[in-house]
């Protein structure tokens, strides 16, 4: 039987350049192309291509049969190459990467680094890792305390060196070090901003929770990241609004266009601090809740960030479990979306009751045959605490008349889930009332999206203007706060 013609064969036939050190023998991993429509991942693809690229549709040109209906982009590591259409149905083009910027979301639990092509194709390379400052506590209160006890410089150096290493590793993997790098944009909460800049955060943890007016949000890259000597541009840090509402939420406001909308929009961030914004282009109200790190896989026994090997999608049908992992590799742990879908599946399959307790005499639910990945009773309680905090914030706002639910045009749910989650899952957990489901949309990491926007546009003034419109309120001052929180701990009112 004749060997089928591969995509690599056709690229060579057309006289287009593509790296193939192994001459098409599926061993070097250099002939990487992006194919539309997305093809199934082959064994060689999985072994030779980074999981982040696999998720974006990249495959080995030597391992897939050519078809005239495909659109094909060649991932080329040299610059100066131009796009060229080779026939009417298939476009094979070179990705031109002369100007690169970096967007970074420093979460209390997880850090995401994204290298972006600023030339218009918006090609990106992404990696994420647990914030090393977690060694000093999972929340900002403990980190402020640690800084007060003399660990400020250690936490500062930890996050700086981790970001530097991640950027350098990405550049080395994808041969980017010779490219022209411009700006770095960092989006993070107020405490993370202080620790990044090695500023004493003591005032953030003490009434009246004042923030400094001496923080510089625009810096030279090497002033903060001395190893990144190849950067010629600036470091932009998205400005915070208060001790409780940081640049990550300001980024989310811009990413969701709340600051330019005539309609009332709600943004709920399912992160460690559980912030939410309600407003439009005239004014915005913010609240912050202590949700904890569960939504990002933190404080979960087998929890992990949204990276390769994390269980991100879960279904249980007729008591039969099925799940998917990021990168389609063996399960190493569970990220936020996997946790949420697991709990809702447990509820729907009567594995746990409305109080979150297992209905059978077990204290763990296992996902893998080797029992290395599981959810425990403690993990379920962690999620209940996190969801109760978010639910309380939203319900307290509605009950205290700060906003009428009928006046809400859109509700965005953001977080580092690892994959999109259903609004129905959030309703079953109790975070969103069923009456508002049709207005609800989940988005993955609005903080990072805002940082990407700034990296591509350099429109820093928009972020300054958005930040100036925010008014913060304290949940503790609202009526029935404690009662709402206690009632929000269970799933009873949400299961049908």
C-alpha positions in Angstrom: 0.0 0.0 0.0 1.4 3.4 -1.0 2.3 5.8 1.9 -0.2 8.6 2.1 1.0 12.1 1.2 1.7 14.1 4.4 1.3 17.8 5.1 5.1 17.9 5.2 5.2 16.4 1.6 2.9 19.2 0.3 4.8 22.0 2.0 8.0 20.7 0.4 6.3 20.4 -2.9 5.3 24.0 -2.8 8.9 25.0 -2.1 8.1 26.5 1.3 10.6 26.3 4.1 9.9 24.2 7.2 12.3 22.7 9.8 12.5 18.9 9.6 15.9 17.8 11.1 14.8 14.1 11.1 13.6 14.2 7.5 10.0 13.4 8.3 10.7 10.4 10.5 8.7 11.7 13.5 11.6 12.1 15.9 12.8 15.7 15.9 9.5 17.5 16.6 10.5 20.5 14.4 7.8 20.4 11.6 5.1 21.9 13.7 2.0 23.3 12.0 -1.4 24.7 13.1 -4.2 22.9 11.2 -7.8 24.1 10.8 -10.0 22.2 11.4 -8.2 20.7 14.4 -7.0 17.1 13.9 -6.8 14.3 16.4 -3.6 14.2 18.4 -1.3 11.4 17.3 1.2 9.4 19.4 4.1 11.4 18.0 2.2 14.7 18.5 1.8 13.9 22.1 5.4 12.9 22.6 7.0 15.8 20.7 4.8 18.9 21.0 4.2 21.0 24.1 0.7 20.5 25.6 -0.1 24.2 25.3 0.6 24.0 21.5 -1.5 20.8 21.2 -4.4 22.6 22.8 -4.1 25.4 20.2 -4.3 22.9 17.3 -0.6 22.4 16.5 0.4 19.0 15.0 3.4 17.4 13.3 3.3 18.0 9.5 5.1 14.6 9.0 2.5 12.6 10.8 -0.8 13.8 9.3 -2.3 13.2 5.8 -2.6 16.2 3.6 -6.1 17.4 2.5 -6.9 20.3 0.3 -9.6 21.6 2.7 -7.1 22.3 5.5 -5.8 25.7 6.5 -2.2 25.3 7.6 0.1 27.7 9.5 3.8 26.8 9.8 5.3 27.6 13.2 8.6 29.0 12.1 11.3 30.1 14.5 13.1 32.5 12.2 11.8 36.0 11.5 11.5 37.9 8.2 9.2 35.3 6.6 6.0 36.3 4.8 2.6 34.8 4.4 1.8 33.0 1.2 -1.3 31.3 -0.1 -0.5 28.2 -2.1 -3.8 27.3 -3.5 -7.5 28.2 -3.3 -8.6 26.0 -0.5 -5.5 25.6 1.7 -3.5 28.4 3.2 0.1 27.6 4.4 1.6 30.7 6.0 4.6 31.5 8.2 4.1 33.1 11.6 6.0 36.3 11.7 7.3 37.0 15.2 9.3 40.2 15.2 7.7 42.0 18.1 6.8 40.0 21.2 5.3 41.2 24.5 4.5 39.3 27.7 1.3 39.3 29.8 1.5 37.9 33.3 -1.3 37.2 35.8 0.1 36.8 39.3 -2.6 35.1 41.3 -2.4 34.4 45.0 -2.4 30.7 44.1 -1.4 30.4 40.4 0.8 32.4 38.1 0.3 32.4 34.3 2.9 33.7 31.8 1.9 34.3 28.2 4.3 35.4 25.4 2.3 37.2 22.7 3.1 38.1 19.1 2.3 41.8 18.9 2.3 41.8 15.1 -1.4 41.0 14.7 -1.5 37.2 14.6 -1.6 37.2 18.5 0.2 33.8 18.5 1.1 33.0 22.1 3.1 30.6 24.2 1.8 30.0 27.8 3.0 28.4 31.0 1.7 28.4 34.5 2.9 27.5 38.0 1.9 27.6 41.6 2.9 30.9 43.3 6.0 30.1 45.3 4.8 32.5 48.0 2.3 29.8 49.0 5.0 28.6 51.3 4.1 31.5 53.5 0.3 30.9 53.4 -2.5 30.4 50.9 -4.1 33.8 51.4 -3.0 37.4 51.4 -3.5 37.8 55.1 -0.9 35.2 55.9 1.5 36.7 53.4 1.2 40.1 54.9 1.9 38.6 58.3 4.9 36.8 56.9 6.2 40.0 55.4 5.8 41.7 58.8 7.9 38.8 60.3 10.8 39.5 58.0 10.1 37.4 54.9 9.3 40.2 52.5 12.5 39.9 50.5 12.3 36.1 50.3 8.7 36.3 48.9 9.8 39.1 46.5 12.8 37.1 45.2 10.7 33.9 45.0 8.1 35.4 42.6 10.7 37.4 40.6 13.0 34.4 40.0 10.1 32.1 39.2 8.8 34.5 36.5 12.2 35.0 35.1 12.8 31.2 34.9 9.4 30.6 33.2 10.0 33.3 30.6 13.5 32.1 29.9 12.4 28.5 29.6 9.6 29.5 27.2 12.0 31.5 25.1 14.5 28.6 25.0 11.9 26.0 24.1 10.5 28.1 21.2 13.8 29.8 20.1 12.6 33.2 21.0 15.7 34.7 22.6 16.8 36.4 19.4 13.4 38.0 18.9 12.6 41.6 19.6 10.8 41.8 23.0 8.9 45.0 23.9 6.8 45.3 27.1 5.8 43.2 30.0 2.4 43.7 31.5 1.6 42.3 35.0 -1.9 42.0 36.4 -2.3 41.0 40.1 -4.1 41.9 43.3 -2.8 44.6 45.6 -0.9 42.4 48.0 0.8 40.6 45.1 1.8 44.0 43.6 3.4 45.0 46.9 5.3 41.8 47.2 6.5 41.9 43.6 7.9 45.4 44.1 9.3 44.4 47.6 7.1 47.1 49.3 6.0 46.7 52.9 2.4 45.5 52.8 1.7 46.1 56.5 -0.9 48.8 55.8 -2.9 46.4 53.7 -3.7 44.2 56.7 -4.5 46.9 59.2 -7.5 49.3 59.5 -8.1 51.6 57.6 -6.3 49.5 54.9 -4.6 52.4 53.2 -2.7 51.9 50.0 0.5 53.7 49.0 0.5 56.6 46.5 4.2 56.0 45.9 3.9 52.8 44.0 5.3 53.1 40.5 3.2 51.2 38.0 5.5 51.8 35.0 9.1 50.6 35.4 12.1 49.5 33.5 11.9 45.7 33.0 15.4 45.0 34.4 14.7 47.1 37.5 12.4 44.3 38.6 13.6 41.3 36.5 17.4 41.7 36.3 17.9 38.5 34.2 15.6 39.7 31.4 18.3 41.9 29.8 17.0 41.4 26.3 13.9 43.5 26.9 14.0 47.0 25.5 10.5 48.1 26.6 8.8 48.8 29.9 7.1 46.9 32.7 3.5 47.9 33.2 1.7 46.9 36.3 -2.0 47.3 36.1 -3.0 49.8 38.9 -5.0 48.8 41.9 -8.1 50.5 43.2 -7.8 49.7 46.9 -6.3 47.2 49.3 -9.1 44.8 48.4 -9.6 45.5 44.6 -6.4 45.1 42.7 -5.1 45.4 39.2 -6.4 41.9 38.4 -9.9 43.2 38.8 -9.2 46.4 36.9 -7.9 44.1 34.1 -11.1 42.1 34.2 -13.2 45.3 34.0 -11.4 46.2 30.7 -11.5 42.6 29.4 -15.3 42.6 29.9 -15.8 46.1 28.6 -17.6 47.1 31.8 -15.9 50.5 31.7 -17.4 51.3 28.3 -20.8 49.7 28.6 -24.1 51.6 29.0 -25.6 48.5 30.6 -25.0 47.1 34.1 -22.5 44.2 34.0 -21.4 41.9 36.9 -17.9 40.4 37.0 -17.3 37.7 39.6 -13.7 36.4 40.0 -13.6 32.8 41.3 -10.1 33.4 42.7 -8.6 33.3 46.2 -10.0 36.7 47.1 -13.4 36.3 45.4 -13.8 39.9 44.1 -16.8 41.1 42.2 -17.6 44.2 40.3 -21.0 45.6 39.5 -21.4 48.6 37.2 -21.1 50.3 33.8 -19.3 53.2 32.2 -20.5 55.7 34.8 -19.7 54.0 38.1 -18.7 50.6 39.5 -19.1 49.1 42.9 -16.7 46.4 44.2 -16.8 43.9 47.0 -14.2 41.3 48.0 -14.7 38.0 49.7 -12.2 35.6 51.3 -13.0 32.6 49.0 -9.6 30.9 49.5 -7.7 29.0 46.8 -10.0 26.0 46.1 -11.2 27.3 42.8 -7.6 27.3 41.6 -6.8 23.9 43.0 -5.2 25.2 46.2 -5.8 23.5 49.5 -7.1 20.5 47.6 -5.2 17.3 48.4 -4.6 16.4 44.7 -5.1 20.0 43.5 -2.9 21.6 40.9 -2.9 24.6 38.5 -4.5 24.4 35.0 -1.5 22.7 33.4 -0.8 19.5 31.6 -2.1 16.5 33.5 -4.8 18.3 35.4 -8.3 16.8 35.4 -10.4 19.6 33.9 -13.6 18.0 32.7 -15.6 15.4 34.7 -18.8 13.5 34.0 -20.6 10.7 35.9 -23.4 9.0 34.0 -25.1 6.0 35.6 -22.4 5.9 38.2 -19.8 5.6 35.5 -16.9 8.1 35.6 -15.3 9.7 32.6 -12.9 12.7 32.6 -10.5 14.6 30.5 -7.1 16.1 31.3 -5.3 19.1 30.0 -3.0 18.0 27.3 -4.8 14.6 27.1 -2.1 13.0 29.2 -2.3 10.8 32.3 -4.0 12.4 35.3 -1.6 14.0 37.8 -4.2 16.0 39.8 -7.3 18.1 39.5 -7.7 21.8 38.7 -10.5 24.3 39.3 -12.9 23.2 36.6 -12.4 19.6 37.4 -13.2 20.3 41.0 -16.4 22.2 40.2 -17.6 19.6 37.7 -16.8 16.7 40.1 -18.8 18.2 42.9 -21.8 18.9 40.7 -21.6 15.4 39.3 -21.4 14.0 42.8 -24.6 15.9 43.7 -26.5 14.8 40.5 -25.4 11.2 41.0 -26.2 11.0 44.7 -22.6 10.4 45.7 -22.8 13.3 48.2 -25.9 14.8 49.9 -26.9 18.5 50.2 -24.6 19.0 53.1 -21.6 17.8 51.0 -21.2 14.5 52.9 -20.5 11.3 51.1 -23.6 9.1 51.2 -21.6 5.8 51.4 -19.0 4.9 54.1 -16.1 6.4 52.3 -14.0 9.6 52.8 -12.5 9.7 49.3 -13.6 9.4 45.7 -10.8 8.0 43.4 -10.3 9.0 39.7 -7.4 6.7 38.8 -6.9 3.0 39.2 -3.7 3.6 41.2 -5.7 5.8 43.7 -3.2 8.7 43.2 -5.8 11.2 42.2 -8.9 11.6 44.3 -11.2 14.1 46.1 -11.6 13.8 49.8 -14.3 14.9 52.3 -11.9 17.7 53.3 -11.7 18.8 49.6 -15.4 19.1 49.4 -15.5 21.2 52.5 -12.8 23.5 51.0 -15.0 24.1 48.0 -18.1 24.7 50.2 -16.2 27.4 52.0 -15.1 29.0 48.8 -18.5 28.9 47.1 -20.2 30.2 50.2 -18.0 33.2 50.3 -18.7 34.1 46.7 -22.4 33.3 47.0 -22.7 35.4 50.1 -21.1 38.4 48.4 -23.5 38.2 45.5 -26.6 37.6 47.5 -25.8 40.3 50.0 -25.5 42.8 47.2 -28.9 41.8 45.8 -30.6 41.7 49.3 -29.3 45.0 50.3 -30.7 46.7 47.2 -27.3 47.8 45.9 -28.4 46.4 42.6 -31.7 45.0 41.3 -31.4 41.6 39.6 -33.7 42.8 36.8 -31.3 45.5 35.9 -28.4 43.1 35.3 -27.5 42.9 31.6 -24.7 40.3 31.9 -22.8 38.3 34.5 -19.3 37.2 33.7 -17.7 34.4 35.8 -13.9 34.5 35.6 -11.2 32.2 37.0 -8.3 30.0 36.1 -10.5 27.0 35.6 -8.4 25.1 33.0 -11.5 24.8 30.8 -14.8 26.5 30.4 -17.4 25.4 32.9 -21.2 25.4 32.6 -23.2 28.2 34.2 -25.5 25.4 35.3 -22.7 24.0 37.4 -22.4 27.3 39.2 -26.1 27.4 39.8 -26.1 23.9 41.2 -23.4 25.0 43.6 -25.5 28.0 44.5 -23.2 30.7 43.3 -25.6 32.0 40.7 -29.4 32.1 41.1 -31.3 30.0 38.5 -33.3 33.0 37.5 -30.1 34.7 36.2 -28.7 31.7 34.3 -29.5 33.1 30.9 -27.4 36.2 31.7 -24.4 34.2 32.9 -21.2 33.5 30.9 -18.0 31.9 32.1 -14.7 33.2 30.9 -11.2 31.9 31.6 -9.0 34.4 33.5 -10.2 37.9 32.8 -7.1 39.2 34.6 -4.8 37.7 32.0 -7.1 38.8 29.2 -6.9 42.4 30.4 -3.1 42.1 30.6 -3.0 40.8 27.0 -5.1 43.7 25.9 -2.7 46.2 27.5 0.3 44.4 26.0 -1.1 44.6 22.5 -2.5 48.2 22.7 -0.4 50.1 25.3 -3.6 51.9 26.2 -2.6 52.4 29.9 -4.9 55.4 30.2 -8.0 53.2 29.8 -6.9 51.2 32.9 -6.3 54.4 34.9 -9.8 55.7 34.0 -11.5 52.4 34.8 -9.7 52.2 38.2 -10.9 55.8 39.1 -14.6 54.8 38.8 -14.5 52.0 41.4 -16.1 52.4 44.8 -15.4 49.6 47.3 -17.9 48.5 50.0 -17.5 46.2 52.9 -19.6 43.0 53.1 -19.4 43.0 56.9 -21.4 46.2 57.0 -24.3 44.7 55.0 -27.4 43.4 56.6 -27.7 39.6 57.3 -24.2 38.9 56.2 -23.5 36.1 58.7 -26.9 34.5 58.1 -26.4 34.5 54.4 -23.0 32.9 54.7 -24.2 30.1 57.0 -27.1 29.3 54.6 -24.7 29.3 51.7 -22.6 26.5 53.0 -25.0 23.7 51.8 -26.3 22.7 48.4 -29.8 22.1 49.7 -31.5 25.1 48.1 -30.0 24.4 44.7 -30.6 20.7 44.0 -33.7 19.8 42.1 
